[in-house]
Amino acid sequence: MHRRRCRSAVLALGVIAGLLAPTAVAAPPAAAAPSGTKKVIANLFEWNWPSVASECTNVLGPKGYGYVQVSPPQEHVRGNQWWLAYQPVSYRIESRKGTRAQFQSMVNTCHAAGVKVIVDAVVNHMSGQDAGGTGWAGSSYGHYDYPGIYQTQDFHHCGRNGGDDIANYNDRYEVQNCELVNLSDLATESDYVRSKIAGYLNDLLSLGVDGFRLDASKHMPAADIAAIKGRLSRSAYIVQEVIYGAGEPIQPTEYTGNGDVHEFRYGKDLARVFRSEKLAYLKNFGEGWGHLPSGSAAVFVDNHDTQRDVGGVLTYRDGGIYALANAFMLAWPYGSPTVMSSYTFSNRDAGPPSDANNKTLNTTCYSGWECEHRWRVVANMVGFANATQGAGVTNWYDNGNNHIAFSRAGKGYLTMNDEDGAVTGRSYYTGLPAGRYCDVIHGDFTGGTCSGPVITVDANGWFTANVPAHDAIAIHTAAKLS
């Protein structure tokens, strides 16, 4: 399509540099937790615990992220591939990302920075190695033998497809009682298994964890998850991984009674709009597109699974268009948003930067790590999301194509131009109080000053500006200059 023909050239000429630049990091006040409602999650995929702790203090807290999602912390099989962290061999809190003591220190440090901690919890299955072996922390294991935890009677053995694997996603029994790529499938209907899973989650709660992403939730009946949740020692945020499949018998809506559910259609639909359709179509994005109810939906542009499915979603490789998609997600009032923070990978199995023993290295952004959550446009739009909580969409504008704008009812305003040419000298009605505002797409607002462009809203709520091709302007009341 014509509007896409010039994209690579336009982005290469500088838009990428502006949208992807890391935001300035200011030292946070001592032990002062950021105030206000904060719901944005940063998924620091495969970061080790000392690096997560440092990031909470230096970036996530100061920028207003409410939560950090960390990768599975339990003992897993040995190796480097990313998916080995999703093959537990025990519930010991010791992995290539760090020790139990380091994990505890990380949680405490993040809390001191005002950031809550969500653990990616693998509770549907154990490992997938037929031969077994020795786990990261020294625990011996077999495919259905985890000494002191589980034995063969604690797993499903569905007897289908020549190896117990799932083959037919239109068969509810098979999806929830057979094995996902040979991973030993726990019998979560068993009282004993439920007690062991709850014990693991309660151990994490005792370390101060605030919530869980329940991996592979689709492969467990919603009632089993509810029963495990009922055994938790205290309340915790729950988000469940349930991938939507058209016409399949297991649907994400079955799980909303337990907590939030990942809305996988969100990222795919957003990618299609930004790549080949019209931003004007986003006017009713979310429930209007058949997605989950907003109050139950956990949304993301990409996550660690979908970014490895070539062409399905936008990822860090898409540069400026990816930054704009994240800006839209953080400005639009649908669901609870998660920002992905990746490491660089050249094949879908590649694990994180590691030493010779496969221990995950400390994160050094832009040296093997992408750190998308630090990109100026992404990090600063977290503040926009916080400032506009609870405000509806008003003053929608679109040109019928790829220039859109909208207010968040007296609290913020975004205009986005994804055309191949600049929009010049146009006036926008914001409904915001008169004053001078920092354009947080291009500048950091710190100490009452703005490092980038300043937008002046007049007494009637209007401003006039130029918006370059494939770029945006965003202002909000928490980034208003005195």
TISE-207804 format. One record per residue (C-alpha): residue in three letters; y negated, x, z negated. Coordinates in steps of 0.25 Angstrom, whole numbers, padded with zeros to 4 digits, always signed. Layout:
N
ALAYXZ;...
end
This chain:
482
MET+0000+0000+0000;HIS-0014+0005+0003;ARG-0019+0006-0011;ARG-0007+0015-0014;ARG-0009+0024-0003;CYS-0020+0032-0009;ARG-0015+0032-0023;SER-0010+0046-0024;ALA-0022+0053-0018;VAL-0031+0045-0026;LEU-0024+0048-0039;ALA-0023+0063-0035;LEU-0038+0064-0034;GLY-0040+0062-0048;VAL-0037+0048-0054;ILE-0024+0054-0060;ALA-0032+0065-0067;GLY-0041+0055-0074;LEU-0030+0045-0078;LEU-0020+0054-0082;ALA-0028+0064-0090;PRO-0024+0065-0105;THR-0034+0059-0114;ALA-0041+0067-0124;VAL-0034+0068-0137;ALA-0043+0068-0149;ALA-0038+0072-0163;PRO-0035+0059-0171;PRO-0042+0056-0185;ALA-0033+0061-0196;ALA-0022+0050-0200;ALA-0031+0039-0194;ALA-0022+0029-0186;PRO-0029+0023-0174;SER-0033+0009-0177;GLY-0031-0004-0170;THR-0019-0011-0163;LYS-0011-0001-0155;LYS+0000-0005-0147;VAL+0002+0005-0136;ILE+0014+0014-0136;ALA+0016+0028-0131;ASN+0030+0031-0127;LEU+0031+0047-0129;PHE+0044+0048-0122;GLU+0053+0059-0127;TRP+0042+0066-0135;ASN+0047+0074-0147;TRP+0042+0069-0161;PRO+0032+0080-0164;SER+0025+0077-0150;VAL+0025+0062-0153;ALA+0018+0065-0166;SER+0008+0074-0160;GLU+0005+0064-0150;CYS+0003+0052-0160;THR-0007+0061-0167;ASN-0015+0066-0155;VAL-0014+0055-0144;LEU-0007+0043-0148;GLY-0014+0039-0160;PRO-0028+0043-0156;LYS-0026+0036-0142;GLY-0021+0023-0149;TYR-0007+0022-0146;GLY+0000+0013-0156;TYR+0014+0018-0154;VAL+0022+0030-0149;GLN+0036+0027-0143;VAL+0045+0039-0146;SER+0058+0042-0139;PRO+0072+0040-0146;PRO+0072+0048-0158;GLN+0087+0048-0161;GLU+0098+0058-0159;HIS+0102+0058-0144;VAL+0111+0066-0135;ARG+0107+0080-0131;GLY+0101+0083-0118;ASN+0087+0082-0111;GLN+0087+0069-0103;TRP+0077+0059-0108;TRP+0088+0048-0109;LEU+0096+0056-0119;ALA+0086+0052-0130;TYR+0092+0038-0127;GLN+0106+0042-0130;PRO+0107+0042-0146;VAL+0118+0048-0153;SER+0113+0046-0167;TYR+0102+0039-0174;ARG+0097+0052-0180;ILE+0082+0054-0178;GLU+0083+0068-0171;SER+0082+0070-0156;ARG+0076+0080-0146;LYS+0063+0074-0149;GLY+0064+0079-0164;THR+0069+0077-0178;ARG+0069+0066-0187;ALA+0058+0073-0195;GLN+0050+0075-0183;PHE+0051+0060-0179;GLN+0047+0056-0193;SER+0035+0065-0192;MET+0031+0060-0179;VAL+0032+0045-0184;ASN+0023+0049-0196;THR+0013+0056-0187;CYS+0012+0045-0177;HIS+0009+0035-0188;ALA-0002+0044-0193;ALA-0008+0043-0179;GLY-0007+0028-0179;VAL+0005+0028-0169;LYS+0017+0020-0172;VAL+0031+0025-0167;ILE+0041+0018-0158;VAL+0055+0024-0156;ASP+0063+0022-0144;ALA+0076+0018-0151;VAL+0089+0019-0143;VAL+0098+0008-0150;ASN+0106+0002-0139;HIS+0115+0014-0137;MET+0120+0028-0140;SER+0123+0039-0131;GLY+0129+0039-0117;GLN+0137+0052-0116;ASP+0152+0049-0115;ALA+0156+0062-0121;GLY+0147+0062-0133;GLY+0141+0075-0139;THR+0131+0079-0149;GLY+0117+0073-0151;TRP+0104+0080-0152;ALA+0105+0081-0167;GLY+0119+0085-0168;SER+0126+0071-0169;SER+0140+0070-0162;TYR+0142+0058-0153;GLY+0151+0051-0143;HIS+0148+0040-0133;TYR+0152+0030-0144;ASP+0153+0039-0156;TYR+0141+0042-0164;PRO+0147+0047-0178;GLY+0141+0039-0190;ILE+0134+0029-0181;TYR+0142+0022-0170;GLN+0156+0022-0164;THR+0163+0015-0152;GLN+0163+0002-0159;ASP+0148+0002-0160;PHE+0146+0002-0145;HIS+0148-0008-0133;HIS+0159-0005-0124;CYS+0157-0016-0113;GLY+0168-0011-0104;ARG+0161-0014-0091;ASN+0157-0006-0079;GLY+0167+0005-0081;GLY+0159+0012-0092;ASP+0152+0002-0101;ASP+0139+0004-0093;ILE+0130-0008-0090;ALA+0131-0011-0075;ASN+0125-0026-0074;TYR+0112-0029-0080;ASN+0114-0044-0077;ASP+0125-0044-0088;ARG+0119-0045-0102;TYR+0132-0041-0108;GLU+0133-0028-0100;VAL+0119-0024-0102;GLN+0120-0026-0117;ASN+0134-0021-0120;CYS+0137-0011-0109;GLU+0132+0004-0109;LEU+0118+0008-0103;VAL+0122+0020-0095;ASN+0134+0024-0104;LEU+0125+0023-0117;SER+0135+0019-0128;ASP+0130+0005-0131;LEU+0128+0001-0145;ALA+0134-0013-0150;THR+0121-0018-0155;GLU+0127-0031-0159;SER+0135-0023-0170;ASP+0129-0024-0184;TYR+0133-0010-0186;VAL+0126-0005-0174;ARG+0114-0013-0177;SER+0114-0007-0191;LYS+0114+0007-0185;ILE+0103+0005-0175;ALA+0094-0002-0186;GLY+0097+0010-0194;TYR+0092+0019-0184;LEU+0079+0011-0181;ASN+0077+0010-0196;ASP+0078+0025-0198;LEU+0067+0026-0188;LEU+0059+0015-0195;SER+0060+0023-0208;LEU+0053+0035-0200;GLY+0042+0026-0197;VAL+0045+0021-0183;ASP+0037+0009-0179;GLY+0045+0003-0168;PHE+0057+0005-0158;ARG+0058+0004-0143;LEU+0073-0001-0142;ASP+0079+0006-0130;ALA+0089-0002-0121;SER+0086-0015-0128;LYS+0091-0023-0116;HIS+0105-0017-0119;MET+0105-0024-0133;PRO+0104-0039-0135;ALA+0091-0043-0141;ALA+0098-0049-0153;ASP+0104-0035-0156;ILE+0090-0029-0156;ALA+0085-0040-0165;ALA+0096-0038-0175;ILE+0093-0023-0175;LYS+0079-0026-0177;GLY+0082-0035-0189;ARG+0088-0023-0196;LEU+0075-0014-0195;SER+0069-0010-0208;ARG+0055-0014-0204;SER+0048-0020-0192;ALA+0046-0011-0180;TYR+0040-0013-0166;ILE+0052-0015-0156;VAL+0051-0014-0141;GLN+0064-0016-0133;GLU+0068-0010-0120;VAL+0073-0021-0111;ILE+0071-0019-0096;TYR+0069-0031-0088;GLY+0079-0034-0077;ALA+0076-0046-0068;GLY+0087-0057-0069;GLU+0094-0049-0080;PRO+0100-0057-0092;ILE+0093-0048-0102;GLN+0078-0050-0102;PRO+0067-0043-0110;THR+0063-0056-0116;GLU+0076-0057-0124;TYR+0071-0045-0133;THR+0056-0049-0136;GLY+0061-0055-0149;ASN+0064-0041-0154;GLY+0051-0035-0150;ASP+0044-0030-0138;VAL+0051-0027-0125;HIS+0048-0017-0114;GLU+0043-0024-0102;PHE+0049-0015-0091;ARG+0043-0024-0079;TYR+0029-0020-0084;GLY+0029-0006-0079;LYS+0036-0009-0066;ASP+0027-0020-0063;LEU+0015-0011-0066;ALA+0020+0000-0057;ARG+0022-0009-0046;VAL+0007-0015-0047;PHE+0001-0001-0048;ARG+0009+0005-0037;SER+0009-0006-0026;GLU+0003-0019-0030;LYS-0010-0024-0036;LEU-0016-0022-0050;ALA-0022-0036-0048;TYR-0008-0041-0051;LEU-0009-0036-0065;LYS-0018-0048-0069;ASN-0006-0054-0077;PHE+0002-0042-0079;GLY+0013-0044-0090;GLU+0018-0058-0093;GLY+0012-0063-0080;TRP+0022-0054-0073;GLY+0034-0060-0081;HIS+0034-0048-0091;LEU+0037-0050-0106;PRO+0027-0057-0115;SER+0016-0047-0118;GLY+0019-0047-0133;SER+0033-0043-0131;ALA+0031-0033-0119;ALA+0031-0018-0121;VAL+0025-0012-0108;PHE+0024+0001-0101;VAL+0021+0007-0088;ASP+0033+0016-0089;ASN+0043+0021-0099;HIS+0053+0032-0100;ASP+0063+0024-0092;THR+0055+0017-0081;GLN+0047+0030-0078;ARG+0060+0036-0073;ASP+0063+0024-0064;VAL+0056+0029-0051;GLY+0046+0020-0045;GLY+0048+0009-0056;VAL+0035+0011-0064;LEU+0023+0020-0065;THR+0025+0033-0072;TYR+0017+0046-0075;ARG+0020+0051-0061;ASP+0011+0040-0056;GLY-0001+0046-0062;GLY-0014+0038-0061;ILE-0007+0024-0058;TYR+0002+0026-0070;ALA-0011+0028-0079;LEU-0017+0016-0073;ALA-0005+0008-0076;ASN-0005+0012-0090;ALA-0019+0009-0091;PHE-0017-0005-0086;MET-0005-0007-0096;LEU-0014-0002-0108;ALA-0025-0012-0104;TRP-0017-0024-0101;PRO-0013-0033-0112;TYR+0002-0035-0110;GLY+0013-0029-0119;SER+0014-0017-0127;PRO+0011-0005-0119;THR+0019+0009-0119;VAL+0013+0021-0113;MET+0023+0031-0108;SER+0022+0046-0110;SER+0032+0054-0102;TYR+0037+0067-0099;THR+0038+0073-0085;PHE+0051+0071-0078;SER+0057+0074-0065;ASN+0070+0066-0066;ARG+0073+0054-0074;ASP+0083+0061-0084;ALA+0073+0072-0088;GLY+0071+0073-0102;PRO+0058+0077-0110;PRO+0053+0092-0110;SER+0063+0099-0119;ASP+0067+0112-0124;ALA+0080+0119-0121;ASN+0087+0111-0131;ASN+0082+0098-0126;LYS+0072+0096-0137;THR+0060+0089-0133;LEU+0048+0098-0132;ASN+0034+0094-0138;THR+0026+0086-0128;THR+0015+0093-0121;CYS+0008+0083-0112;TYR+0008+0086-0097;SER+0018+0097-0099;GLY+0031+0090-0096;TRP+0025+0077-0103;GLU+0017+0067-0096;CYS+0010+0061-0108;GLU+0005+0048-0101;HIS+0000+0042-0114;ARG-0011+0053-0114;TRP-0016+0050-0101;ARG-0031+0046-0103;VAL-0030+0033-0096;VAL-0017+0029-0104;ALA-0021+0035-0118;ASN-0035+0028-0117;MET-0030+0015-0112;VAL-0022+0014-0125;GLY-0035+0013-0132;PHE-0038+0002-0122;ALA-0025-0005-0126;ASN-0029-0004-0141;ALA-0043-0009-0139;THR-0039-0021-0131;GLN-0027-0026-0139;GLY-0027-0042-0139;ALA-0038-0043-0128;GLY-0034-0051-0116;VAL-0037-0049-0102;THR-0050-0054-0096;ASN-0059-0051-0084;TRP-0048-0048-0075;TYR-0052-0042-0062;ASP-0044-0038-0049;ASN-0048-0036-0035;GLY-0035-0042-0030;ASN-0029-0028-0029;ASN-0029-0015-0038;HIS-0042-0016-0045;ILE-0041-0024-0059;ALA-0050-0025-0071;PHE-0048-0033-0084;SER-0054-0034-0098;ARG-0047-0035-0111;ALA-0055-0046-0117;GLY-0067-0038-0123;LYS-0060-0026-0127;GLY-0057-0018-0114;TYR-0058-0017-0099;LEU-0050-0011-0088;THR-0052-0009-0073;MET-0042-0003-0064;ASN-0043+0001-0050;ASP-0030+0005-0043;GLU-0036+0004-0029;ASP-0037+0016-0020;GLY-0052+0015-0020;ALA-0062+0015-0031;VAL-0069+0003-0036;THR-0084+0006-0037;GLY-0096-0001-0044;ARG-0088-0013-0049;SER-0092-0021-0061;TYR-0082-0025-0072;TYR-0083-0036-0082;THR-0077-0032-0095;GLY-0081-0041-0106;LEU-0083-0029-0115;PRO-0095-0027-0124;ALA-0106-0019-0118;GLY-0105-0004-0120;ARG-0100+0009-0115;TYR-0085+0011-0114;CYS-0076+0023-0112;ASP-0068+0021-0099;VAL-0054+0025-0106;ILE-0047+0027-0093;HIS-0055+0040-0090;GLY-0061+0044-0104;ASP-0057+0045-0118;PHE-0065+0037-0129;THR-0066+0046-0142;GLY-0076+0046-0152;GLY-0084+0036-0146;THR-0086+0044-0133;CYS-0079+0043-0119;SER-0074+0055-0111;GLY-0075+0047-0098;PRO-0082+0036-0091;VAL-0090+0026-0099;ILE-0091+0012-0095;THR-0103+0003-0098;VAL-0101-0012-0100;ASP-0114-0020-0099;ALA-0118-0031-0108;ASN-0111-0041-0099;GLY-0098-0034-0100;TRP-0098-0027-0086;PHE-0097-0013-0081;THR-0097-0006-0068;ALA-0089+0005-0064;ASN-0081+0013-0053;VAL-0066+0013-0054;PRO-0059+0024-0045;ALA-0046+0021-0038;HIS-0034+0020-0046;ASP-0042+0021-0059;ALA-0047+0012-0070;ILE-0058+0010-0081;ALA-0055+0005-0095;ILE-0064+0002-0106;HIS-0062-0004-0120;THR-0070-0007-0133;ALA-0063+0004-0141;ALA-0069+0014-0131;LYS-0083+0009-0131;LEU-0094+0020-0133;SER-0104+0017-0144;
end
